[in-house]
Amino acid sequence: MSSTDKKKVHDKPAKEVNEQEKEVLEEIMEELEEEAKENKEAAEKAEAEAEASEEEASAEENEETSEEESGDKKKGLFNKKEKKDPLKEKIDELNDRLIRQVAEFDNFRKRTDKEKAQMFEQGQGSILEKLLPVIDNFERGLQAVPEAEKDGAFADGMNKIYKQLMKQMEDLGVTPIEAVGKEFDPNFHNAVMQVESEEYESGIVAQELQKGYMFHDTVLRHSMVGVTQ
């Protein structure tokens, strides 16, 4: 400030000088407050942008991490699915073949046992059938013994042998077929004649000409019978 200005200032009244300084100070304060306000807004804006930028970066990072983890999981699953153990596959194959062979052998064994049992029964039945005429002759011989000799030693011995033979036949599964007094059944009876009978009704077996026998559940020989008219 020049000496002239200083002189002018000193020449003004003190009250006017104070008012001018007050106005200048107020203007300076307003400018400072406005500048401070602008700086604060700029700082808040910058801070908000920084936070938004950090959130966006964090979201992108999380998304990339999630994609990587998902890719790793898928890759792991695919690898697990595609990866096969040759040794385990071979063991499974051999185990399957073993189970099949055991099942086939078991079926073969059962079938063979059944066929053997059938063949044995057929052979046994064939032999027993050939013994039936011997039993028939035994029975005819016992029936032919005179009444006076039935209590004799010879007849008694023959009767015991016959009973022993029939016991052995029964133990082997051979049993006589009931005929007289039974309704005629072509599955068990062979009708060779018709007879008149006052004792039995029509269709009933009244006479047995030759005894029939069963071998277990199979007819070894049909009974030869006469049926009531």
KOLVEX-949839 format. One record per residue (C-alpha): x, y, z; residue number from 1. Coordinates in steps of 0.05 Angstrom, whole numbers. Example, Ala and Ser with C-alpha at 12.3 -4.5 7.8 and 13.67 -1.06 7.14 Angstrom:
BEGIN
<vomi east="246" north="-90" up="156" i="1"/>
<vomi east="273" north="-21" up="143" i="2"/>
This chain:
BEGIN
<vomi east="0" north="0" up="0" i="1"/>
<vomi east="28" north="68" up="-19" i="2"/>
<vomi east="38" north="125" up="29" i="3"/>
<vomi east="-18" north="163" up="-4" i="4"/>
<vomi east="-66" north="106" up="9" i="5"/>
<vomi east="-43" north="99" up="79" i="6"/>
<vomi east="-55" north="172" up="89" i="7"/>
<vomi east="-125" north="165" up="60" i="8"/>
<vomi east="-140" north="108" up="106" i="9"/>
<vomi east="-115" north="145" up="166" i="10"/>
<vomi east="-156" north="204" up="143" i="11"/>
<vomi east="-222" north="162" up="145" i="12"/>
<vomi east="-261" north="155" up="208" i="13"/>
<vomi east="-247" north="94" up="251" i="14"/>
<vomi east="-319" north="70" up="248" i="15"/>
<vomi east="-320" north="68" up="172" i="16"/>
<vomi east="-255" north="29" up="171" i="17"/>
<vomi east="-280" north="-23" up="218" i="18"/>
<vomi east="-343" north="-35" up="177" i="19"/>
<vomi east="-303" north="-45" up="113" i="20"/>
<vomi east="-257" north="-94" up="147" i="21"/>
<vomi east="-317" north="-131" up="174" i="22"/>
<vomi east="-347" north="-137" up="105" i="23"/>
<vomi east="-281" north="-162" up="76" i="24"/>
<vomi east="-275" north="-212" up="131" i="25"/>
<vomi east="-346" north="-236" up="120" i="26"/>
<vomi east="-333" north="-245" up="45" i="27"/>
<vomi east="-269" north="-282" up="60" i="28"/>
<vomi east="-306" north="-327" up="110" i="29"/>
<vomi east="-362" north="-341" up="59" i="30"/>
<vomi east="-311" north="-359" up="6" i="31"/>
<vomi east="-275" north="-404" up="55" i="32"/>
<vomi east="-339" north="-438" up="76" i="33"/>
<vomi east="-361" north="-448" up="4" i="34"/>
<vomi east="-293" north="-476" up="-14" i="35"/>
<vomi east="-295" north="-521" up="46" i="36"/>
<vomi east="-365" north="-544" up="27" i="37"/>
<vomi east="-342" north="-559" up="-44" i="38"/>
<vomi east="-281" north="-596" up="-19" i="39"/>
<vomi east="-325" north="-637" up="28" i="40"/>
<vomi east="-373" north="-655" up="-28" i="41"/>
<vomi east="-316" north="-674" up="-74" i="42"/>
<vomi east="-285" north="-716" up="-19" i="43"/>
<vomi east="-351" north="-752" up="-5" i="44"/>
<vomi east="-361" north="-763" up="-80" i="45"/>
<vomi east="-291" north="-790" up="-87" i="46"/>
<vomi east="-301" north="-835" up="-27" i="47"/>
<vomi east="-368" north="-861" up="-55" i="48"/>
<vomi east="-336" north="-875" up="-122" i="49"/>
<vomi east="-278" north="-911" up="-87" i="50"/>
<vomi east="-327" north="-954" up="-48" i="51"/>
<vomi east="-368" north="-969" up="-110" i="52"/>
<vomi east="-304" north="-987" up="-147" i="53"/>
<vomi east="-282" north="-1033" up="-90" i="54"/>
<vomi east="-350" north="-1068" up="-87" i="55"/>
<vomi east="-350" north="-1078" up="-162" i="56"/>
<vomi east="-279" north="-1106" up="-159" i="57"/>
<vomi east="-299" north="-1152" up="-101" i="58"/>
<vomi east="-360" north="-1176" up="-139" i="59"/>
<vomi east="-319" north="-1191" up="-201" i="60"/>
<vomi east="-268" north="-1228" up="-158" i="61"/>
<vomi east="-322" north="-1269" up="-124" i="62"/>
<vomi east="-353" north="-1286" up="-191" i="63"/>
<vomi east="-286" north="-1308" up="-219" i="64"/>
<vomi east="-273" north="-1349" up="-156" i="65"/>
<vomi east="-342" north="-1381" up="-161" i="66"/>
<vomi east="-331" north="-1398" up="-235" i="67"/>
<vomi east="-263" north="-1428" up="-219" i="68"/>
<vomi east="-291" north="-1470" up="-163" i="69"/>
<vomi east="-349" north="-1492" up="-206" i="70"/>
<vomi east="-301" north="-1509" up="-262" i="71"/>
<vomi east="-258" north="-1548" up="-214" i="72"/>
<vomi east="-319" north="-1586" up="-187" i="73"/>
<vomi east="-343" north="-1602" up="-257" i="74"/>
<vomi east="-273" north="-1622" up="-277" i="75"/>
<vomi east="-269" north="-1666" up="-215" i="76"/>
<vomi east="-335" north="-1698" up="-230" i="77"/>
<vomi east="-317" north="-1710" up="-302" i="78"/>
<vomi east="-250" north="-1739" up="-282" i="79"/>
<vomi east="-284" north="-1783" up="-230" i="80"/>
<vomi east="-334" north="-1807" up="-281" i="81"/>
<vomi east="-285" north="-1818" up="-337" i="82"/>
<vomi east="-231" north="-1847" up="-294" i="83"/>
<vomi east="-238" north="-1923" up="-289" i="84"/>
<vomi east="-198" north="-1974" up="-252" i="85"/>
<vomi east="-177" north="-2030" up="-299" i="86"/>
<vomi east="-162" north="-2077" up="-242" i="87"/>
<vomi east="-231" north="-2067" up="-210" i="88"/>
<vomi east="-264" north="-2077" up="-278" i="89"/>
<vomi east="-227" north="-2143" up="-288" i="90"/>
<vomi east="-245" north="-2166" up="-218" i="91"/>
<vomi east="-319" north="-2149" up="-230" i="92"/>
<vomi east="-317" north="-2186" up="-296" i="93"/>
<vomi east="-286" north="-2248" up="-265" i="94"/>
<vomi east="-335" north="-2246" up="-207" i="95"/>
<vomi east="-394" north="-2242" up="-255" i="96"/>
<vomi east="-367" north="-2301" up="-295" i="97"/>
<vomi east="-357" north="-2341" up="-231" i="98"/>
<vomi east="-428" north="-2328" up="-207" i="99"/>
<vomi east="-456" north="-2348" up="-275" i="100"/>
<vomi east="-415" north="-2412" up="-277" i="101"/>
<vomi east="-435" north="-2431" up="-205" i="102"/>
<vomi east="-508" north="-2420" up="-223" i="103"/>
<vomi east="-502" north="-2461" up="-286" i="104"/>
<vomi east="-466" north="-2517" up="-248" i="105"/>
<vomi east="-519" north="-2517" up="-194" i="106"/>
<vomi east="-574" north="-2522" up="-246" i="107"/>
<vomi east="-536" north="-2578" up="-281" i="108"/>
<vomi east="-526" north="-2615" up="-215" i="109"/>
<vomi east="-600" north="-2610" up="-198" i="110"/>
<vomi east="-621" north="-2632" up="-267" i="111"/>
<vomi east="-571" north="-2690" up="-265" i="112"/>
<vomi east="-594" north="-2712" up="-196" i="113"/>
<vomi east="-667" north="-2710" up="-219" i="114"/>
<vomi east="-651" north="-2750" up="-281" i="115"/>
<vomi east="-611" north="-2801" up="-240" i="116"/>
<vomi east="-668" north="-2808" up="-191" i="117"/>
<vomi east="-717" north="-2818" up="-247" i="118"/>
<vomi east="-672" north="-2869" up="-281" i="119"/>
<vomi east="-662" north="-2905" up="-215" i="120"/>
<vomi east="-737" north="-2908" up="-201" i="121"/>
<vomi east="-750" north="-2932" up="-272" i="122"/>
<vomi east="-698" north="-2987" up="-265" i="123"/>
<vomi east="-723" north="-3005" up="-196" i="124"/>
<vomi east="-795" north="-3005" up="-220" i="125"/>
<vomi east="-776" north="-3050" up="-279" i="126"/>
<vomi east="-744" north="-3101" up="-232" i="127"/>
<vomi east="-802" north="-3099" up="-183" i="128"/>
<vomi east="-851" north="-3108" up="-240" i="129"/>
<vomi east="-816" north="-3172" up="-259" i="130"/>
<vomi east="-825" north="-3198" up="-188" i="131"/>
<vomi east="-901" north="-3189" up="-190" i="132"/>
<vomi east="-913" north="-3255" up="-228" i="133"/>
<vomi east="-872" north="-3290" up="-173" i="134"/>
<vomi east="-919" north="-3260" up="-120" i="135"/>
<vomi east="-979" north="-3282" up="-162" i="136"/>
<vomi east="-953" north="-3353" up="-163" i="137"/>
<vomi east="-940" north="-3351" up="-89" i="138"/>
<vomi east="-1011" north="-3330" up="-75" i="139"/>
<vomi east="-1039" north="-3384" up="-123" i="140"/>
<vomi east="-996" north="-3436" up="-89" i="141"/>
<vomi east="-1021" north="-3416" up="-19" i="142"/>
<vomi east="-1093" north="-3418" up="-44" i="143"/>
<vomi east="-1082" north="-3487" up="-73" i="144"/>
<vomi east="-1060" north="-3517" up="-7" i="145"/>
<vomi east="-1114" north="-3565" up="18" i="146"/>
<vomi east="-1153" north="-3543" up="77" i="147"/>
<vomi east="-1127" north="-3602" up="118" i="148"/>
<vomi east="-1054" north="-3583" up="105" i="149"/>
<vomi east="-1059" north="-3507" up="118" i="150"/>
<vomi east="-1037" north="-3517" up="190" i="151"/>
<vomi east="-978" north="-3560" up="170" i="152"/>
<vomi east="-905" north="-3540" up="174" i="153"/>
<vomi east="-896" north="-3533" up="99" i="154"/>
<vomi east="-956" north="-3487" up="89" i="155"/>
<vomi east="-937" north="-3447" up="150" i="156"/>
<vomi east="-865" north="-3438" up="124" i="157"/>
<vomi east="-891" north="-3416" up="55" i="158"/>
<vomi east="-938" north="-3367" up="87" i="159"/>
<vomi east="-882" north="-3336" up="128" i="160"/>
<vomi east="-838" north="-3329" up="66" i="161"/>
<vomi east="-895" north="-3296" up="29" i="162"/>
<vomi east="-906" north="-3246" up="86" i="163"/>
<vomi east="-832" north="-3230" up="88" i="164"/>
<vomi east="-831" north="-3219" up="13" i="165"/>
<vomi east="-891" north="-3172" up="16" i="166"/>
<vomi east="-859" north="-3134" up="74" i="167"/>
<vomi east="-796" north="-3123" up="32" i="168"/>
<vomi east="-838" north="-3100" up="-27" i="169"/>
<vomi east="-875" north="-3051" up="18" i="170"/>
<vomi east="-809" north="-3023" up="45" i="171"/>
<vomi east="-788" north="-3011" up="-28" i="172"/>
<vomi east="-852" north="-2971" up="-40" i="173"/>
<vomi east="-895" north="-3025" up="-72" i="174"/>
<vomi east="-967" north="-3028" up="-46" i="175"/>
<vomi east="-1029" north="-3065" up="-72" i="176"/>
<vomi east="-1085" north="-3026" up="-107" i="177"/>
<vomi east="-1153" north="-3031" up="-73" i="178"/>
<vomi east="-1203" north="-3057" up="-123" i="179"/>
<vomi east="-1263" north="-3097" up="-97" i="180"/>
<vomi east="-1318" north="-3052" up="-71" i="181"/>
<vomi east="-1286" north="-2989" up="-102" i="182"/>
<vomi east="-1315" north="-2948" up="-159" i="183"/>
<vomi east="-1283" north="-2967" up="-225" i="184"/>
<vomi east="-1225" north="-2920" up="-242" i="185"/>
<vomi east="-1189" north="-2930" up="-309" i="186"/>
<vomi east="-1127" north="-2899" up="-278" i="187"/>
<vomi east="-1119" north="-2958" up="-231" i="188"/>
<vomi east="-1165" north="-3013" up="-258" i="189"/>
<vomi east="-1167" north="-3052" up="-322" i="190"/>
<vomi east="-1238" north="-3078" up="-334" i="191"/>
<vomi east="-1237" north="-3144" up="-372" i="192"/>
<vomi east="-1309" north="-3166" up="-360" i="193"/>
<vomi east="-1376" north="-3144" up="-333" i="194"/>
<vomi east="-1410" north="-3185" up="-278" i="195"/>
<vomi east="-1477" north="-3186" up="-245" i="196"/>
<vomi east="-1478" north="-3172" up="-171" i="197"/>
<vomi east="-1532" north="-3162" up="-119" i="198"/>
<vomi east="-1480" north="-3135" up="-70" i="199"/>
<vomi east="-1452" north="-3078" up="-111" i="200"/>
<vomi east="-1483" north="-3024" up="-153" i="201"/>
<vomi east="-1468" north="-3012" up="-226" i="202"/>
<vomi east="-1398" north="-2986" up="-239" i="203"/>
<vomi east="-1369" north="-3017" up="-177" i="204"/>
<vomi east="-1312" north="-3068" up="-180" i="205"/>
<vomi east="-1342" north="-3134" up="-158" i="206"/>
<vomi east="-1285" north="-3182" up="-175" i="207"/>
<vomi east="-1209" north="-3178" up="-177" i="208"/>
<vomi east="-1178" north="-3226" up="-227" i="209"/>
<vomi east="-1106" north="-3202" up="-219" i="210"/>
<vomi east="-1080" north="-3156" up="-164" i="211"/>
<vomi east="-1052" north="-3089" up="-184" i="212"/>
<vomi east="-995" north="-3052" up="-150" i="213"/>
<vomi east="-970" north="-2980" up="-141" i="214"/>
<vomi east="-897" north="-2960" up="-138" i="215"/>
<vomi east="-897" north="-2896" up="-98" i="216"/>
<vomi east="-943" north="-2851" up="-139" i="217"/>
<vomi east="-938" north="-2892" up="-203" i="218"/>
<vomi east="-980" north="-2950" up="-225" i="219"/>
<vomi east="-934" north="-3010" up="-229" i="220"/>
<vomi east="-990" north="-3055" up="-255" i="221"/>
<vomi east="-1064" north="-3042" up="-264" i="222"/>
<vomi east="-1114" north="-3087" up="-228" i="223"/>
<vomi east="-1150" north="-3135" up="-274" i="224"/>
<vomi east="-1223" north="-3132" up="-252" i="225"/>
<vomi east="-1295" north="-3148" up="-266" i="226"/>
<vomi east="-1343" north="-3090" up="-260" i="227"/>
<vomi east="-1416" north="-3094" up="-241" i="228"/>
<vomi east="-1464" north="-3081" up="-298" i="229"/>
